[in-house]
Amino acid sequence: MPAWPKQTETVVLTVNGRDYRDWESVMVRHELGGRPPYLCRFTCSEGLPIANNFAKLQIKPGDRCTVTLAGFPAFSGKVMTRQVYYDANRHHIEIHCGTYSELSTASVISPTNEWKNKTFEQIAKDVLSKAGLNLVFEGGSAPSYKFPRISATPGEPIDDFLEMMARSLGSYGHMAFTSNVSGDFVVVMGPSGGSDSVTEGKDIIIGREIIYNEAMASAAPAIAQDAGSDKKWGADVSHVPYATIPTGTEFGGQLPGVIASELPTADTQLLKSRATTEGNWLDGDQITVIATVHGWLRPSGGLWQRNQTVIVNSPMLMMNGTPLTAKSVTFTQDNNTGTRTTLDLRNPLALGAGGPPIR
């Protein structure tokens, strides 16, 4: 059994200005595309100083909270769930916190639910400001494309509306939504956070690899419909296709996958971008490596970061200096395994597709 964490590996949950320490188990996760993107869980039971007086643990859903790991800021969000159990022999409490989890259910608020000749950044800022959230772009510039017209369905969740726009901008690269330690709404446009390496037999204590290629559709034509006008009507707006058919056999040996655009449009660039989004994850191998290492700090200093590059050296996993991107980093601590970080590492195809089914 590993020794209890070092003095430098302390974790502090701060709720409404009050610090809580000495948890039995701790989990903090930073993830690209997660719902919520930043998540943490804390548990304690009898026998720990924090549990001597459960009445003092007045933590409830909606409370603002922050988390520090080894002295580094790691989380800023709200308490989502409080669970308490006690009987004559046992006492247990579990706290879950997350960042802007309400965006999955909160609706888009707008006087007209319509925007004309606006960029993704302009529309997202308008929508997120109603939720009191700051918008940040990371790893690249915001898309410059201006939507001629876009509207939100009445009652549509904010997350769904923003993701619908992002899928239509595939030619600008993989746009992933996440958060940061300040609790901002972050749009990732490319790699960030520098680079570190992990090596078999040196710092990887658990390694797992999945190479996945379902070889689904070999073509991803996108189709859409647009609203008619005095200048355009009939087939010009009722059936607007964009298709790329591979060379060789008619469909490269596979059936095509037709993509229906979520946006009403006749814009070829927008349809091409939507087809690019889908086609990027239909072609090639999706590589996922799960690597667990001791501690929370990366070799280059500070906490491991989601979206950073991690170079994997592992002959058993067929990784020979292979650069992958951290889709998520999960920091854990308990009295059975000590202090660990689990890195979910993906190549670009697996990163965009969300990865294979893990069984």
Residue frames as qw, qx, qy, qz and C-alpha x, y, z in Angstrom:
[[0.000, 0.888, 0.459, 0.000, 0.00, 0.00, 0.00],
 [0.413, 0.519, -0.041, 0.747, 1.46, 3.38, -0.96],
 [0.290, -0.289, -0.460, 0.788, 2.25, 5.93, 1.68],
 [0.101, 0.854, 0.465, -0.211, -0.25, 8.73, 2.28],
 [0.478, 0.767, 0.128, 0.409, 0.46, 11.69, -0.04],
 [0.534, 0.018, -0.211, 0.818, 3.41, 13.96, 0.57],
 [0.109, -0.631, -0.361, 0.678, 2.96, 17.33, 2.22],
 [0.023, 0.334, -0.351, -0.875, 3.34, 18.98, -1.20],
 [0.166, -0.181, -0.827, -0.507, 0.47, 16.88, -2.63],
 [0.120, 0.368, 0.662, -0.641, -2.28, 18.56, -0.64],
 [0.041, -0.450, -0.640, -0.621, -5.74, 19.33, -1.99],
 [0.044, 0.302, 0.473, -0.826, -8.01, 22.12, -0.77],
 [0.009, -0.587, -0.690, -0.422, -11.70, 22.54, -1.63],
 [0.049, -0.175, -0.291, 0.939, -12.80, 26.11, -0.92],
 [0.089, -0.590, -0.730, -0.332, -16.55, 26.73, -0.70],
 [0.211, -0.892, -0.277, -0.288, -17.92, 30.21, 0.01],
 [0.044, 0.821, -0.375, 0.428, -14.53, 31.30, 1.33],
 [0.692, -0.516, 0.452, -0.224, -14.08, 28.34, 3.71],
 [0.351, 0.506, -0.780, -0.112, -11.31, 25.75, 3.17],
 [0.918, -0.183, 0.224, -0.271, -11.95, 22.00, 3.49],
 [0.248, 0.595, -0.764, -0.031, -9.04, 19.55, 3.67],
 [0.268, -0.245, 0.898, -0.248, -8.26, 15.93, 4.67],
 [0.789, 0.199, -0.104, -0.571, -10.57, 14.21, 2.18],
 [0.778, -0.161, 0.607, -0.021, -10.63, 10.43, 2.00],
 [0.596, 0.212, 0.601, 0.488, -10.60, 10.42, -1.80],
 [0.130, 0.720, -0.053, -0.680, -10.22, 13.13, -4.42],
 [0.558, 0.295, 0.621, 0.465, -10.82, 13.21, -8.18],
 [0.168, 0.758, 0.002, -0.630, -10.43, 16.27, -10.43],
 [0.619, 0.257, 0.621, 0.406, -10.85, 15.92, -14.22],
 [0.167, 0.651, -0.173, -0.720, -10.11, 18.41, -17.00],
 [0.556, 0.227, 0.767, 0.226, -11.55, 17.30, -20.36],
 [0.139, 0.207, -0.423, -0.871, -12.02, 18.51, -23.91],
 [0.466, -0.112, -0.610, -0.631, -15.67, 18.19, -24.87],
 [0.230, -0.220, -0.891, 0.325, -16.81, 16.89, -21.49],
 [0.385, -0.525, -0.238, -0.721, -20.18, 17.73, -19.98],
 [0.018, -0.990, 0.083, 0.117, -19.25, 19.29, -17.65],
 [0.665, 0.615, -0.340, 0.253, -15.71, 19.84, -18.99],
 [0.171, 0.415, -0.681, 0.579, -14.18, 20.28, -15.52],
 [0.785, -0.412, -0.310, -0.344, -15.44, 17.95, -12.81],
 [0.163, 0.405, -0.763, 0.477, -14.38, 17.00, -9.30],
 [0.781, -0.409, -0.391, -0.266, -15.50, 14.59, -6.58],
 [0.038, 0.474, -0.664, 0.577, -14.61, 14.54, -2.88],
 [0.774, -0.377, -0.458, -0.221, -15.49, 11.91, -0.27],
 [0.044, 0.431, -0.694, 0.575, -14.90, 11.50, 3.44],
 [0.746, -0.385, -0.494, -0.227, -16.09, 9.18, 6.20],
 [0.653, -0.747, 0.075, -0.098, -15.57, 8.53, 9.87],
 [0.868, -0.211, 0.094, 0.440, -12.00, 8.42, 11.12],
 [0.479, 0.383, 0.115, 0.781, -10.85, 11.56, 9.28],
 [0.177, -0.284, -0.346, 0.877, -10.56, 15.00, 10.92],
 [0.213, -0.051, -0.312, -0.925, -12.95, 16.54, 8.40],
 [0.526, -0.314, -0.680, -0.404, -15.66, 14.07, 9.40],
 [0.239, -0.113, -0.731, 0.629, -15.51, 14.69, 13.15],
 [0.210, 0.497, 0.472, -0.697, -18.39, 17.14, 12.86],
 [0.290, 0.358, 0.730, 0.505, -20.51, 16.61, 9.77],
 [0.031, 0.859, 0.475, -0.187, -22.71, 19.51, 10.77],
 [0.195, -0.718, 0.191, 0.640, -19.87, 21.87, 9.81],
 [0.288, -0.023, 0.723, 0.628, -19.87, 20.55, 6.24],
 [0.366, 0.667, 0.442, -0.476, -22.59, 22.92, 5.10],
 [0.050, -0.298, 0.627, 0.718, -21.87, 22.43, 1.40],
 [0.544, 0.481, 0.614, -0.310, -24.85, 22.43, -0.95],
 [0.509, 0.407, 0.563, 0.509, -25.59, 22.54, -4.72],
 [0.163, 0.910, 0.258, 0.280, -25.15, 25.98, -6.25],
 [0.478, -0.813, 0.125, 0.307, -22.34, 27.05, -3.90],
 [0.489, 0.804, -0.327, 0.089, -19.36, 28.59, -5.68],
 [0.833, -0.456, 0.264, 0.167, -16.14, 26.63, -5.14],
 [0.408, 0.767, -0.495, -0.013, -12.49, 26.41, -6.13],
 [0.964, -0.215, 0.083, 0.131, -9.90, 23.64, -5.87],
 [0.143, 0.826, -0.545, -0.005, -6.13, 23.77, -5.53],
 [0.994, -0.022, -0.032, 0.104, -3.86, 20.77, -6.10],
 [0.771, -0.089, -0.030, 0.629, -0.31, 20.89, -4.75],
 [0.224, -0.577, -0.081, 0.781, -0.74, 24.65, -4.45],
 [0.050, -0.027, 0.552, 0.832, -1.81, 25.11, -8.10],
 [0.548, 0.270, 0.212, -0.763, -5.30, 26.38, -9.08],
 [0.129, -0.028, 0.952, 0.276, -7.18, 23.44, -10.61],
 [0.062, -0.521, -0.817, -0.239, -10.88, 24.28, -10.64],
 [0.139, 0.164, 0.263, -0.940, -13.44, 27.06, -10.40],
 [0.319, -0.251, -0.721, -0.563, -17.13, 26.24, -10.61],
 [0.577, -0.342, 0.134, -0.729, -20.18, 25.23, -8.60],
 [0.299, -0.082, 0.909, -0.278, -21.24, 22.41, -6.31],
 [0.470, 0.009, -0.605, -0.643, -23.53, 20.12, -8.32],
 [0.784, -0.281, -0.495, -0.247, -24.42, 17.30, -5.92],
 [0.197, -0.481, 0.668, -0.533, -24.28, 16.63, -2.18],
 [0.802, -0.164, -0.531, -0.221, -24.77, 13.08, -0.88],
 [0.184, -0.482, 0.653, -0.554, -24.80, 12.23, 2.84],
 [0.799, -0.204, -0.525, -0.209, -25.36, 8.92, 4.56],
 [0.027, -0.426, 0.719, -0.548, -25.22, 8.01, 8.22],
 [0.783, -0.376, -0.428, -0.248, -26.40, 5.32, 10.62],
 [0.697, -0.710, 0.093, -0.043, -25.28, 4.14, 14.06],
 [0.825, -0.279, 0.296, 0.392, -21.98, 2.84, 12.69],
 [0.562, 0.187, 0.395, 0.703, -21.16, 4.78, 9.53],
 [0.110, 0.859, 0.145, -0.478, -20.94, 8.37, 8.35],
 [0.547, 0.095, 0.526, 0.644, -20.20, 9.31, 4.75],
 [0.256, 0.828, 0.155, -0.475, -20.37, 12.45, 2.60],
 [0.569, 0.140, 0.534, 0.610, -19.69, 12.92, -1.12],
 [0.148, 0.793, 0.085, -0.584, -19.49, 16.23, -2.98],
 [0.601, 0.334, 0.515, 0.513, -19.54, 16.67, -6.79],
 [0.025, 0.769, 0.014, -0.638, -18.62, 19.97, -8.47],
 [0.610, 0.366, 0.538, 0.453, -18.58, 21.05, -12.12],
 [0.088, -0.342, 0.154, 0.923, -18.07, 23.99, -14.47],
 [0.413, 0.270, -0.151, -0.857, -21.10, 25.49, -16.27],
 [0.149, 0.124, 0.979, 0.066, -23.00, 22.19, -16.24],
 [0.344, 0.565, 0.507, -0.552, -26.20, 24.24, -16.56],
 [0.230, 0.487, -0.419, -0.731, -25.44, 24.96, -20.24],
 [0.019, -0.033, -0.962, -0.272, -26.74, 21.50, -21.14],
 [0.005, -0.582, -0.807, 0.097, -30.21, 22.49, -19.95],
 [0.005, 0.657, 0.177, -0.733, -30.25, 26.31, -19.96],
 [0.551, 0.649, 0.493, 0.182, -31.85, 27.72, -23.10],
 [0.375, 0.187, 0.208, 0.884, -30.50, 30.31, -25.51],
 [0.023, -0.779, -0.450, 0.436, -31.82, 33.74, -24.50],
 [0.236, -0.032, 0.372, 0.897, -32.28, 36.27, -27.31],
 [0.364, 0.408, 0.234, -0.804, -34.97, 38.80, -28.29],
 [0.653, 0.461, -0.241, -0.551, -35.21, 37.31, -31.80],
 [0.823, -0.142, 0.545, 0.068, -33.23, 34.03, -31.61],
 [0.739, 0.587, 0.219, 0.248, -31.66, 35.14, -34.89],
 [0.348, -0.692, 0.281, 0.567, -28.27, 36.53, -35.94],
 [0.700, 0.682, 0.186, 0.103, -27.29, 37.83, -39.40],
 [0.536, 0.709, -0.232, 0.395, -23.81, 38.29, -40.86],
 [0.471, -0.767, 0.369, -0.231, -22.13, 37.40, -37.54],
 [0.426, 0.429, -0.787, 0.125, -19.10, 35.26, -36.72],
 [0.720, -0.294, -0.624, 0.080, -19.13, 32.33, -34.29],
 [0.390, -0.054, -0.466, 0.792, -17.29, 34.50, -31.76],
 [0.211, -0.187, 0.011, -0.959, -19.86, 37.31, -31.96],
 [0.689, -0.304, -0.429, -0.499, -22.81, 34.94, -31.60],
 [0.709, -0.197, -0.615, 0.284, -21.21, 32.88, -28.80],
 [0.219, 0.061, -0.391, 0.892, -20.29, 35.99, -26.81],
 [0.422, -0.260, -0.121, -0.860, -23.84, 37.24, -27.06],
 [0.783, -0.273, -0.487, -0.275, -25.30, 33.90, -25.93],
 [0.681, -0.118, -0.563, 0.453, -22.77, 33.22, -23.16],
 [0.060, 0.283, -0.270, 0.918, -22.98, 36.74, -21.73],
 [0.621, -0.403, -0.196, -0.642, -26.56, 35.97, -20.71],
 [0.890, -0.285, -0.353, 0.055, -25.17, 33.11, -18.61],
 [0.380, -0.894, 0.238, -0.020, -22.45, 35.32, -17.10],
 [0.873, -0.147, 0.312, 0.346, -19.63, 33.42, -18.82],
 [0.025, 0.800, -0.396, -0.451, -16.49, 34.77, -20.46],
 [0.906, 0.408, 0.108, 0.017, -15.50, 33.37, -23.88],
 [0.282, -0.726, 0.552, 0.299, -11.83, 32.44, -24.49],
 [0.868, 0.467, -0.160, -0.056, -10.16, 31.01, -27.62],
 [0.553, -0.628, 0.535, 0.117, -7.11, 28.85, -27.06],
 [0.646, -0.107, 0.673, 0.345, -4.51, 27.41, -29.43],
 [0.297, 0.262, 0.601, 0.694, -5.52, 29.55, -32.41],
 [0.165, 0.062, -0.011, -0.984, -7.67, 32.40, -33.68],
 [0.502, 0.382, 0.593, -0.500, -11.45, 32.44, -33.73],
 [0.455, 0.372, 0.702, 0.402, -13.08, 31.44, -37.05],
 [0.017, -0.281, 0.111, 0.953, -13.49, 34.42, -39.36],
 [0.059, -0.323, -0.791, -0.516, -16.48, 33.03, -41.31],
 [0.307, 0.089, 0.288, -0.903, -19.66, 35.11, -40.99],
 [0.217, 0.371, 0.903, -0.014, -22.94, 33.18, -40.96],
 [0.084, -0.289, -0.408, -0.862, -25.33, 34.92, -43.39],
 [0.597, -0.385, 0.009, -0.704, -28.20, 33.93, -41.11],
 [0.411, -0.002, -0.887, 0.209, -28.48, 31.59, -38.17],
 [0.541, -0.465, 0.019, -0.701, -31.23, 31.01, -35.64],
 [0.008, -0.141, 0.910, -0.389, -31.73, 29.06, -32.44],
 [0.436, -0.400, -0.733, -0.335, -34.77, 26.89, -31.94],
 [0.436, -0.608, 0.140, -0.649, -36.92, 28.24, -29.09],
 [0.841, -0.451, 0.201, -0.220, -35.83, 26.44, -25.91],
 [0.851, 0.359, -0.312, 0.222, -32.64, 25.03, -27.51],
 [0.729, -0.602, -0.001, 0.325, -29.90, 24.36, -24.91],
 [0.035, 0.926, -0.312, -0.211, -26.87, 26.65, -25.15],
 [0.485, -0.400, 0.735, 0.253, -24.43, 23.72, -25.47],
 [0.630, 0.373, 0.665, 0.147, -26.37, 22.20, -28.37],
 [0.361, 0.917, 0.148, -0.085, -26.64, 25.52, -30.21],
 [0.103, -0.845, 0.474, 0.227, -22.91, 26.28, -29.96],
 [0.543, -0.208, 0.782, 0.227, -21.92, 22.75, -30.98],
 [0.619, 0.611, 0.494, 0.019, -24.21, 22.90, -34.01],
 [0.258, 0.948, -0.147, -0.117, -22.35, 26.01, -35.21],
 [0.330, -0.657, 0.651, 0.189, -18.94, 24.43, -34.49],
 [0.691, 0.106, 0.701, 0.140, -19.76, 21.33, -36.58],
 [0.551, 0.779, 0.296, 0.053, -20.47, 23.61, -39.53],
 [0.091, 0.941, -0.326, -0.027, -16.99, 25.16, -39.27],
 [0.941, -0.183, 0.225, 0.172, -14.94, 21.99, -39.72],
 [0.701, 0.562, -0.019, 0.438, -12.56, 23.52, -42.25],
 [0.075, -0.864, 0.286, -0.408, -11.23, 25.78, -39.47],
 [0.270, 0.332, -0.828, 0.362, -9.94, 22.74, -37.59],
 [0.504, -0.397, -0.765, 0.066, -11.20, 20.73, -34.65],
 [0.211, -0.523, 0.166, -0.809, -13.13, 23.07, -32.35],
 [0.546, -0.297, -0.761, 0.187, -13.42, 21.55, -28.88],
 [0.347, -0.744, -0.017, -0.570, -15.24, 23.13, -25.95],
 [0.666, -0.185, -0.581, 0.429, -13.77, 23.00, -22.46],
 [0.343, -0.928, -0.123, -0.077, -13.09, 25.21, -19.46],
 [0.488, 0.473, -0.453, 0.577, -10.04, 26.52, -17.58],
 [0.447, -0.239, -0.656, 0.560, -9.05, 27.08, -13.96],
 [0.076, 0.055, 0.172, -0.980, -10.88, 30.43, -14.02],
 [0.359, 0.436, 0.755, -0.333, -14.17, 28.81, -15.07],
 [0.296, 0.498, -0.251, -0.776, -14.30, 30.48, -18.52],
 [0.840, 0.398, 0.345, -0.130, -15.96, 28.93, -21.57],
 [0.223, -0.596, 0.602, 0.482, -12.96, 27.89, -23.69],
 [0.838, 0.515, 0.074, -0.162, -12.97, 27.07, -27.41],
 [0.568, -0.454, 0.563, 0.392, -9.86, 25.09, -28.34],
 [0.615, 0.727, -0.103, -0.288, -8.66, 25.76, -31.88],
 [0.700, 0.501, -0.477, 0.175, -5.34, 23.89, -31.72],
 [0.782, -0.193, -0.449, 0.386, -2.72, 22.41, -29.36],
 [0.117, -0.827, 0.214, -0.507, -1.67, 24.37, -26.31],
 [0.776, -0.591, 0.156, -0.156, 0.08, 23.79, -23.00],
 [0.053, -0.712, 0.698, 0.053, 3.51, 22.76, -24.31],
 [0.842, 0.211, -0.476, -0.142, 4.89, 19.24, -24.49],
 [0.462, -0.540, 0.665, -0.231, 5.98, 16.48, -22.10],
 [0.600, 0.258, -0.725, -0.220, 6.78, 12.81, -22.45],
 [0.769, -0.341, 0.422, -0.338, 5.91, 9.55, -20.70],
 [0.402, 0.492, -0.763, -0.115, 7.96, 6.38, -21.01],
 [0.930, -0.171, -0.267, -0.184, 7.30, 2.69, -20.43],
 [0.838, -0.083, -0.351, 0.409, 9.32, 1.36, -17.51],
 [0.321, 0.212, -0.255, 0.887, 10.11, 4.86, -16.25],
 [0.184, 0.034, 0.357, -0.915, 6.97, 6.79, -15.34],
 [0.652, -0.084, -0.384, -0.648, 4.02, 4.89, -16.91],
 [0.284, -0.198, 0.848, -0.402, 2.61, 2.69, -14.13],
 [0.562, 0.379, 0.714, -0.173, -0.50, 1.66, -16.09],
 [0.110, 0.365, -0.484, -0.787, -0.76, 1.72, -19.88],
 [0.549, 0.411, 0.717, -0.123, -3.64, 0.93, -22.21],
 [0.045, 0.336, -0.470, -0.815, -4.00, 1.40, -25.95],
 [0.587, 0.495, 0.617, -0.171, -6.88, 1.20, -28.42],
 [0.005, -0.287, 0.537, 0.793, -6.34, 1.47, -32.18],
 [0.448, 0.488, 0.675, -0.327, -9.71, 1.72, -33.85],
 [0.157, 0.293, -0.474, -0.815, -10.78, 1.92, -37.48],
 [0.572, 0.324, 0.663, -0.359, -14.34, 0.96, -38.21],
 [0.143, -0.058, 0.681, 0.716, -13.85, 1.94, -41.87],
 [0.353, 0.577, 0.598, -0.430, -17.31, 3.40, -42.05],
 [0.542, 0.798, 0.256, -0.058, -18.22, 5.72, -44.92],
 [0.647, -0.050, 0.263, 0.714, -15.49, 6.57, -47.42],
 [0.112, 0.378, 0.268, 0.879, -17.28, 9.73, -48.54],
 [0.113, -0.532, -0.622, 0.563, -19.22, 12.33, -46.61],
 [0.063, 0.423, 0.409, 0.807, -21.35, 14.42, -48.95],
 [0.003, 0.370, 0.541, -0.755, -23.27, 17.19, -47.19],
 [0.017, -0.506, -0.627, -0.592, -26.73, 18.30, -48.26],
 [0.041, -0.360, -0.473, 0.803, -28.95, 21.13, -47.07],
 [0.122, 0.719, 0.590, 0.346, -31.95, 23.29, -47.85],
 [0.190, -0.109, -0.161, 0.962, -32.18, 27.06, -47.73],
 [0.249, 0.653, 0.510, -0.502, -35.04, 29.52, -47.55],
 [0.454, 0.507, 0.524, 0.512, -36.34, 30.69, -50.95],
 [0.079, -0.600, -0.094, 0.790, -36.26, 34.29, -52.09],
 [0.534, 0.762, 0.116, -0.348, -37.13, 36.40, -55.15],
 [0.230, 0.748, -0.577, -0.234, -33.64, 35.69, -56.50],
 [0.158, 0.270, -0.950, -0.021, -33.30, 31.98, -55.62],
 [0.746, -0.026, 0.308, -0.590, -36.00, 29.33, -55.60],
 [0.909, 0.262, -0.224, -0.234, -36.71, 25.74, -56.59],
 [0.950, 0.010, -0.188, 0.247, -33.82, 23.28, -56.83],
 [0.370, 0.617, -0.323, 0.615, -31.22, 26.00, -56.15],
 [0.237, -0.498, 0.483, -0.680, -32.33, 26.16, -52.52],
 [0.868, -0.216, 0.083, -0.439, -34.37, 22.99, -51.94],
 [0.975, -0.069, 0.102, 0.185, -31.49, 20.59, -52.69],
 [0.171, 0.900, -0.389, 0.095, -27.98, 21.90, -52.19],
 [0.971, -0.171, -0.003, 0.169, -25.35, 19.11, -52.24],
 [0.096, 0.819, -0.565, 0.012, -21.62, 19.16, -51.62],
 [0.982, -0.094, 0.162, -0.032, -19.88, 15.85, -52.29],
 [0.096, 0.705, -0.691, -0.132, -16.36, 14.44, -52.55],
 [0.984, 0.058, 0.078, -0.150, -16.17, 10.94, -54.03],
 [0.464, -0.598, 0.590, 0.281, -12.81, 9.13, -53.70],
 [0.468, 0.531, -0.587, -0.392, -10.99, 7.76, -56.75],
 [0.095, -0.167, 0.980, -0.049, -10.88, 4.05, -57.54],
 [0.055, -0.423, -0.896, -0.125, -14.11, 2.14, -57.09],
 [0.113, -0.703, -0.423, -0.561, -17.30, 4.16, -56.99],
 [0.454, -0.824, 0.037, -0.336, -17.16, 4.69, -53.24],
 [0.075, 0.650, -0.697, 0.292, -13.72, 3.33, -52.45],
 [0.429, -0.002, -0.899, 0.090, -15.19, -0.04, -51.48],
 [0.066, -0.320, -0.719, 0.613, -17.47, 1.51, -48.85],
 [0.031, 0.755, 0.613, 0.231, -20.91, 3.04, -48.86],
 [0.149, 0.438, -0.082, 0.883, -21.15, 6.82, -48.62],
 [0.237, -0.544, -0.656, 0.467, -22.46, 8.59, -45.53],
 [0.076, 0.639, 0.324, 0.694, -24.69, 11.54, -46.40],
 [0.275, -0.293, -0.486, 0.776, -24.57, 14.42, -43.92],
 [0.035, -0.796, -0.494, -0.349, -27.64, 16.61, -43.54],
 [0.245, 0.282, -0.259, 0.891, -26.55, 20.08, -42.48],
 [0.204, -0.562, -0.684, 0.418, -28.21, 21.32, -39.32],
 [0.005, 0.529, 0.060, -0.847, -28.18, 24.85, -40.76],
 [0.571, 0.700, 0.428, -0.010, -30.45, 25.97, -43.61],
 [0.166, -0.723, 0.354, 0.570, -27.89, 27.14, -46.17],
 [0.808, 0.570, 0.132, 0.059, -26.92, 27.20, -49.83],
 [0.017, -0.893, 0.446, 0.047, -23.36, 28.31, -49.05],
 [0.886, 0.290, -0.354, 0.077, -20.90, 25.83, -50.60],
 [0.241, 0.536, -0.613, 0.528, -18.15, 26.82, -48.17],
 [0.536, -0.351, 0.467, -0.609, -20.35, 26.04, -45.18],
 [0.962, 0.069, -0.001, -0.266, -21.40, 22.68, -46.64],
 [0.693, 0.460, -0.492, 0.257, -17.78, 21.84, -47.40],
 [0.070, -0.510, 0.618, -0.594, -16.84, 22.66, -43.80],
 [0.775, -0.203, 0.316, -0.508, -19.63, 20.44, -42.47],
 [0.946, 0.250, -0.198, -0.053, -18.49, 17.57, -44.71],
 [0.406, 0.566, -0.585, 0.416, -14.90, 18.11, -43.53],
 [0.444, -0.459, 0.520, -0.567, -15.97, 17.78, -39.89],
 [0.923, -0.026, 0.229, -0.307, -17.58, 14.40, -40.57],
 [0.843, 0.466, -0.262, 0.068, -14.97, 13.15, -43.02],
 [0.080, 0.714, -0.602, 0.349, -12.06, 13.83, -40.66],
 [0.469, -0.349, 0.726, -0.362, -13.12, 11.06, -38.30],
 [0.913, 0.240, 0.181, -0.274, -14.32, 8.60, -40.96],
 [0.746, 0.587, -0.283, 0.135, -10.87, 8.23, -42.49],
 [0.352, 0.558, -0.622, 0.422, -7.87, 6.55, -40.85],
 [0.615, -0.219, -0.698, 0.295, -6.93, 5.02, -37.51],
 [0.384, -0.790, 0.043, -0.475, -8.14, 6.44, -34.24],
 [0.620, 0.125, -0.618, 0.466, -5.46, 5.99, -31.56],
 [0.504, -0.754, 0.035, -0.421, -6.21, 6.25, -27.86],
 [0.590, 0.146, -0.642, 0.466, -3.59, 5.72, -25.16],
 [0.570, -0.766, -0.082, -0.286, -4.51, 5.77, -21.47],
 [0.608, 0.272, -0.508, 0.546, -1.38, 6.33, -19.37],
 [0.575, -0.794, -0.156, -0.116, -1.31, 6.59, -15.58],
 [0.511, 0.430, -0.418, 0.616, 1.65, 8.21, -13.82],
 [0.508, -0.493, -0.517, 0.482, 2.55, 8.99, -10.20],
 [0.224, -0.384, -0.156, 0.882, 1.89, 12.50, -8.87],
 [0.310, 0.819, 0.445, -0.188, 0.06, 15.49, -10.33],
 [0.004, -0.858, 0.242, 0.454, 3.00, 17.49, -11.71],
 [0.845, 0.521, 0.047, 0.107, 4.38, 17.09, -15.21],
 [0.788, -0.090, 0.036, 0.609, 8.13, 17.00, -15.93],
 [0.324, 0.493, 0.133, 0.797, 8.11, 20.54, -17.35],
 [0.083, -0.066, -0.466, 0.879, 6.48, 21.89, -14.18],
 [0.475, 0.030, 0.075, -0.876, 2.94, 22.63, -13.01],
 [0.684, 0.151, 0.625, -0.345, -0.10, 20.41, -13.32],
 [0.306, 0.133, 0.813, 0.478, -0.65, 18.21, -16.37],
 [0.306, 0.408, 0.061, -0.858, -2.87, 20.07, -18.84],
 [0.636, 0.485, 0.599, -0.038, -5.68, 19.00, -21.13],
 [0.543, 0.835, 0.086, -0.012, -4.87, 19.77, -24.79],
 [0.175, -0.787, 0.550, 0.216, -1.11, 19.61, -24.22],
 [0.748, 0.431, -0.492, -0.114, 1.11, 17.38, -26.36],
 [0.682, -0.494, 0.529, -0.103, 2.36, 14.19, -24.70],
 [0.503, 0.524, -0.663, -0.179, 5.05, 12.11, -26.42],
 [0.892, -0.256, 0.270, -0.258, 4.54, 8.41, -25.67],
 [0.306, 0.540, -0.783, -0.036, 7.49, 5.99, -25.63],
 [0.688, -0.164, 0.605, -0.366, 6.19, 2.44, -25.18],
 [0.163, 0.276, -0.862, -0.391, 7.26, -0.55, -27.30],
 [0.172, 0.238, 0.936, -0.196, 4.42, -2.63, -25.82],
 [0.347, 0.682, 0.442, -0.469, 1.88, -0.06, -27.06],
 [0.599, 0.408, 0.441, 0.529, 3.68, 0.35, -30.43],
 [0.018, 0.994, 0.096, 0.051, 4.35, 4.00, -29.54],
 [0.750, -0.062, 0.032, 0.658, 7.87, 5.15, -30.42],
 [0.212, -0.247, -0.006, 0.946, 8.04, 8.84, -29.64],
 [0.023, 0.540, 0.691, 0.481, 4.48, 9.28, -30.88],
 [0.049, -0.003, 0.255, -0.966, 3.00, 12.74, -30.14],
 [0.197, -0.551, -0.788, -0.194, -0.59, 12.62, -28.89],
 [0.160, -0.459, 0.046, -0.873, -2.95, 15.23, -27.46],
 [0.054, -0.146, -0.830, 0.536, -4.34, 15.05, -23.92],
 [0.311, -0.493, -0.564, -0.586, -8.13, 14.89, -24.31],
 [0.589, -0.731, -0.097, -0.332, -8.44, 14.71, -20.55],
 [0.347, 0.327, -0.705, 0.526, -6.31, 14.62, -17.43],
 [0.703, -0.567, -0.299, -0.308, -7.69, 13.10, -14.23],
 [0.127, 0.489, -0.638, 0.581, -6.03, 13.84, -10.90],
 [0.793, -0.418, -0.368, -0.247, -6.77, 11.35, -8.11],
 [0.105, 0.452, -0.692, 0.553, -5.74, 10.73, -4.53],
 [0.818, -0.421, -0.105, -0.378, -6.73, 8.12, -1.95],
 [0.448, -0.638, 0.608, -0.154, -5.12, 5.91, 0.69],
 [0.912, 0.074, 0.403, 0.018, -5.00, 2.86, -1.59],
 [0.754, 0.473, 0.206, 0.405, -3.23, 4.19, -4.70],
 [0.445, -0.397, 0.004, 0.803, -1.74, 7.47, -3.46],
 [0.216, 0.759, 0.009, -0.614, -1.48, 10.45, -5.81],
 [0.519, 0.109, 0.709, 0.465, -1.84, 9.76, -9.54],
 [0.360, 0.546, -0.111, -0.748, -2.68, 11.38, -12.87],
 [0.608, 0.259, 0.732, 0.163, -4.43, 9.48, -15.65],
 [0.103, 0.494, -0.339, -0.794, -3.84, 10.87, -19.14],
 [0.671, 0.482, 0.560, -0.060, -6.35, 10.15, -21.92],
 [0.133, -0.547, 0.458, 0.688, -4.21, 10.73, -25.02],
 [0.688, 0.539, 0.476, -0.097, -5.56, 10.81, -28.61],
 [0.363, -0.002, 0.486, 0.795, -4.35, 11.32, -32.14],
 [0.209, 0.153, -0.082, -0.962, -6.26, 13.98, -34.16],
 [0.454, -0.142, -0.689, -0.548, -8.76, 11.49, -35.62],
 [0.449, -0.380, -0.782, 0.207, -9.68, 10.02, -32.23],
 [0.124, -0.247, -0.352, 0.894, -9.76, 13.47, -30.68],
 [0.312, 0.047, -0.238, -0.919, -12.37, 14.72, -33.14],
 [0.547, -0.167, -0.704, -0.420, -14.50, 11.59, -33.08],
 [0.643, -0.510, 0.213, -0.530, -14.68, 11.21, -29.34],
 [0.150, -0.436, 0.880, -0.114, -12.85, 7.88, -29.53],
 [0.474, -0.020, -0.825, -0.306, -13.85, 4.23, -29.92],
 [0.766, -0.481, -0.129, -0.406, -16.31, 2.36, -27.74],
 [0.115, 0.492, -0.774, 0.381, -14.26, 1.38, -24.67],
 [0.854, -0.273, -0.305, -0.322, -15.26, -1.96, -23.19]]
